[in-house]
Amino acid sequence: MAQNMLSHKNANRKGLRSASALAVAAMTLALLSGCSKKDDAQSGKDQLARIKEKGEIIIATEGTWAPWTYHDEANNLVGFDVDVAKKIAEKLGVKATFVETEWDGIFAGIDAKRYDMTANGVEITPERSEKYDFSVPYGYIHTALITLQERNDITAFEDLKGKTTANSLASTYADMAEKYGAKVNTIDSFEETIMLLTQKRIDATLNADVSFYDYKNVHPESPIKITATTAEASHVAIPLRKGSDSESLRKAIDTAIEELRQDGTIARISQQYFGSDISK
């Protein structure tokens, strides 16, 4: 019993130390965030001016979602979003520096000012628009309901009720599946989702229709199919922190996107990665 009491006391001490460490970490983050805001205010320069002064723009991306953002055979970071972001950086006159992170860390990093923007097929939604200012769209996609070819019981989004799907945490697709009554398993990549689907560990998944076509082009033998798509296209754009500090950056990115659309650059990049033009 004495040994159990000692073990219990040690567990309490560990719990106290863990709680203390968490409190210190939280205070540190708060102080750093406060210092960052204070430094920004004292500099008298907005986000775009600071980016130009530094000569680089920090861009968050997953690097695991082909053909949007992924690694090629030489392990280079490539993809539609990567190439478009590089062109935007060129228009701003700065270097594009990419930081790879999981989906659920992208927005937290933008909030904490670790990243200036993200290029990751982010769709504009009412919920996101409440917290972030979006650039003009640079892509238009439809959400596809994907199942095994042998399944005939899931032919509409309403059929997801009581079914199991898989998507990145807090993604548009996960939210949509939940709204239709599905249980969503959290995954990190589209390839992992398809693996779960073909192993019959999930019933279906939601994703961009162009991502499905790209996957089928590379894996024509895969026994998957699209059974439904959304009628209206989703708008893919770049989310930025709200407020006057980011206003000039958003306007500069808007101008860059429009110029890249007008001269056909985005269309060419889209054809390269999707085999079609998603910029219109």
WOLIN-V680381 format. One record per helix or strand of 2 or more residues. SS is the DSSP state (H for helix, E for strand). FROM is the first residue (numbers start at 1). LEN is the number of residues. If there is no record, write none. Layout:
ss={SS & SS}
from={FROM & FROM}
len={LEN & LEN}
This chain:
ss={H & H & E & E & E & H & E & H & E & H & E & E & E & H & E & H & E & H & E & H & E & E & E & H & H}
from={2 & 47 & 56 & 69 & 77 & 80 & 95 & 103 & 117 & 126 & 132 & 139 & 143 & 157 & 164 & 172 & 183 & 190 & 205 & 209 & 224 & 234 & 239 & 244 & 265}
len={42 & 8 & 6 & 3 & 2 & 13 & 6 & 9 & 2 & 6 & 3 & 3 & 6 & 4 & 4 & 8 & 4 & 9 & 4 & 10 & 6 & 3 & 3 & 19 & 10}
